[in-house]
């Protein structure tokens, strides 16, 4: 749960320490219809996920938490033999974005959900439909907070 709550801490760091740069990155992502992390990687060589993971590592937080934050946009950068925190945060992030209001045609390109084969290989192939239902069910509760 902590990894899910902290997965975008790198965005907070960028917005706080480099507000003009962060606004520019957000604008470029919107103009180019690309995910923010892809524009960040292209323009500064690292993403908010990398920054967040680095910060949590400096703070001495557990490796599993640091990895989940650092790899939430690139879980395949490390091998997985089972469904771990990295996979969970990646899938949860994607499910949350699926519930965002539909964007007009030509909207931002999103990451893709792992394939059914990938999820099955991780041992959770039958769980995605239930997770989608839970995410949809909890969406109104989150909107109230």
N, C-alpha and C positions, 0 to 999 in steps of 0.2 A: 504494500500500500504506500509506503514512504517513497518508493521509486516513482510511482504514478504521480504523487503530489509534487515531486521535485523535478520531474522530467524536463520542464522548460525553464529551470532556474537560470540557464544561460541567457535566455531572452531578457530576463530581469537585469542581469549584469550588463548586457549591451545597452538596454534602454536607460539604465542609471548612469553608467560611466561614459557612454558614447551616444548620447541621444540623437545628435544630428546624423551620425553614420547609420544608426539603427533605423531612423525614419527613411533615409535614402535606400537602405536595403529593402525595407517593406515596400517602398514605392516601386523599386525595380522588380521585385517579385510580382507585384500586382500588374505592372505594365507588361511584363514578359509572360505572365500567366504560368509562373513557375513556383514550386514550393520554396518558402523562405530559405530553408537550409541549403538548397541547391545554389541559390544566389549568394548566400553567405560563403559557401565553400569556394565558389568561383572568384568572388571579389576579395575575400580576405584569407582564403586558404584553410579556413576552419569554420565550423558551424556553432550555433548556440548549444547543440548537444555536446560538442567537444569542449566548449568553454564550461558548461555546467558540470560535466564529468571531471574536468581538471580541478575546478573549485572544490567539489565534494571530496576529491582525492586529497587536496591540500588540507582540508578540514579533518582528514583521518577517518572518514566514514567508511563503512565496510565495502570491500571490493565489489560484492554483488550489486550494491546500490550504485556505486560509481559506474560500473559497466552498463547497468540498465539505463542510466541517464545518458551516458556517452554514446550508446549504440541504439537509441530508440528510433533513429531513422535509418540505421544500417545494421540490423541484427545479423546479417549474413557475413559481416566482417569477422565474426568468430564462429567456430563450429558449434553446433548444438546437437546433443544426443537426446535431449528431452526438453520439455517445455519449461523454460526457466524464467527468471525475472526479466531478462532482456526481451525474450519473445513476448511475455505478458504485457510489458509496457508498450512495445511496438504495436501489438494487436489492439490494445485498449486505446491507444492514441488514434489509430485508424478508425476504430468503431466510433469514437467520439466525433471525429470529423465527418463520418457518414451521416450523423444526425444533424449536422449544421444545415441551415436552410439551403435549399437548392440555389445554386448560382446560375446566372444567365449563361447562354451558350458561349463557348469559348472561355469558360471560367478556369480558375487555377487548376493546373494538372496536379492530381493527388498521387501519393504513393499508392501502391497496390497491396491489397490484402494478400498474405501468403496463400499459395494455391492449396487446394484440398489435399494434394499429395504431400506438400510440405507440412501441413498441419497434422496429417495422418502420421507422417514420419516422426513428428514430435510427440505423438500420442494423444493429440487432442482433436483429431479430425472430425469427430461427431459433435463437438461442443460449440462450434461457431454459431449455428442457428440459435441455440439457447442464449449465447452471449449477446447476440444482436437483440433478442427479445428483452433481455435484462437491461441493456443499454437504453432501449426505447422506453421501457417501463420507468426507469429512473430519471430520464431526461426532464420531465416536468418538476421533479423534486429538486434537481440541480438548478433549474431556472429560477426557483423561488429563493435560492440562497443569495 
